Amino acid sequence: MIREMLSQLDEIDAMLGVTKGEERRTLMERREELLIRCANLTAEQKVFLARHPRRPKIDAYIHELFTDFFEQKGDRQSREDPSVLGGIALLHGEPVTIIGHRKGTDLNENVAYNFGMPGAEGYRKAQRLMRQAEKFGRPVITFIDTPGAYPGMEAEEHGVGEAIAQCLALMSRLTVPTIAVVTGEGGSGGALALGVADRVLMLENAYYAVLTPEGFASILWKDASRRGEACEVMKLTAQDLHAYGVIDELITEPIGGAQRKPQAVFSALDEAIARHLAELKTMDIQTLRQTRYERFRQIGQ
Amino acid sequence: MALEDYGASFVMCPACSRRTTPQNWRAHLQVCPSCGAHQPISAPERLASVLDAGSFVELGEHIEGSNPLDFPGYDEKLSDLRRKTGLQDAVITGLGMIDGVKVVIGVMDSRFMMGSMGTAVGERVTLAVEYARHSGLPLVLFCASGGARMQEGIFSLMQMAKTSAAIADFSADGGLYISVLTHPTTGGMIASFASLGDITIAEPGALIGFAGPRVIEQTIGQRLPEGFQRSEFQQDHGFVDQIVQRGRMRETLSQLLRLHGYGVMHG
């Protein structure tokens, strides 16, 4: 249903430029109606938007928010895992380390990047880059967009669970400011591995949860098709998580999702990251670390 | 328990099908006297098997789980399990002695919702780690958990961050953490504090891994080889220091404590 509403909106937007008078007025009214419906989405519809193929991906955020990006590949142990993208760039002229899940923007890229599902090497690359950020005093900005770590044989053989655990432990003690942004899917431990940050921001239509809704329904009810029900009971929307204090700030998206007007999201996110970073930079390292510890310590206390 | 009772007098081992008395099973700490298969052991039995008699003092017993998402039916499930198991939740934490050496210990119990980690488990483990850190005591955690507690959703996920952060601080202060992986240690458990031990021990034959075998088989479309993700596999792949039989756990822990200078007479 959300799919149809969005394609009708796209059609109307395209036609508005070439219509006049009464016909245009009818279109505008129809557009208004659709927008109102898109402004009141269910959790399942938001998950649809979180996974929208045209939703901005990490490549776009890097391109729009940063300059001089230098990609750093490899975990220095065995492999380059392209489902985690990382490197150094300038944010308003200041060097930062960027790390995030990479899903790719078309089917070929999706396949090449394993749909953003990292193995152990991706998380070990993330650790390498975080340690280096600490060494050079660079803040770390992470972008979270994964259904979860990859459930495959090699991932298990190489210890993807251990690699995630080490990310959690490492991030919790980093001596530089850290900001995590949940941009799309925040699925399970594979998402959290990049999420133990001083500030956790989340796009309005992203989701963040203990598992994908399908995985959740399959574990709890042995029926992955009960996804819609799972979306409702899981409380996985940005609004829910903001109310729970799990995330610090919700980044508003254009009605109908970030893919409709990406520039609006880029500038809102740019402003939010700069503001939080400025705040974090006033804190000394001890306070920064202690506050980060307490931030996660109080969840479920 | 996975064991099948035959009348009241015999128990059959699910691994080798040989029968013996429940008393004999208990005397062998739920390890089959015939084939050595390790079956699940309750947290109280486990504590009794590794600690000096009468030395255990529970910490964090006041911490009860809640239903943070108002998940339908979860409250009833919790009270039902509390009645059946006598446990408040899936972990017991406290202080005890191993051969006269004081330790902070946490033991998970897979009878309680497959040992899954909700806020009660996360909070109790974190408090135990913080206690060990502030008192300078060594920490021993027996993991037995399928991972996250689905009914607690994001709150469950966040316990991974919380417990791992506590371990990281404890470790940075020089604390000794012995992690014992027992059946099962999977999902969010292996992706958090279970993997962060200075010493990692596994019981024989335990399922240890991140993704569940069924999920992997569905993803790759083929059957997993025999022994995949078991303790021996994890040892072969470099994630476990040693596999230790349950019957030798107590002396192994005692040895490790002495090797780190605890319980050694000075001067």
Interface residues (C-beta under 8 A of the other chain):
Chain A: A149 Y150 P151 G152 M153 A155 E156 E157 H158 G159 V160 G161 E162 I164 A165 Q166 L168 A169 L170 S172 R173 S188 G189 L192 A193 G195 V196 Y208 A209 V210 L211 G215 F216 I219 L220 V233 M234 K235 L236 L241 Y244 V246 R292 Y293 F296 R297 I299 G300 Q301
Chain B: P68 L69 F71 P72 G118 T119 G122 E123 T126 A148 M150 Q151 E152 G153 I154 F155 S156 L157 M158 Q159 M160 A161 K162 S164 A165 A166 I167 A168 D169 S171 A172 G187 G188 I190 A191 S192 F193 A194 S195 L196 G209 F210 A211 G212 V215 I216 T219 I220 L224 F228 Q229 H237 G238 F239
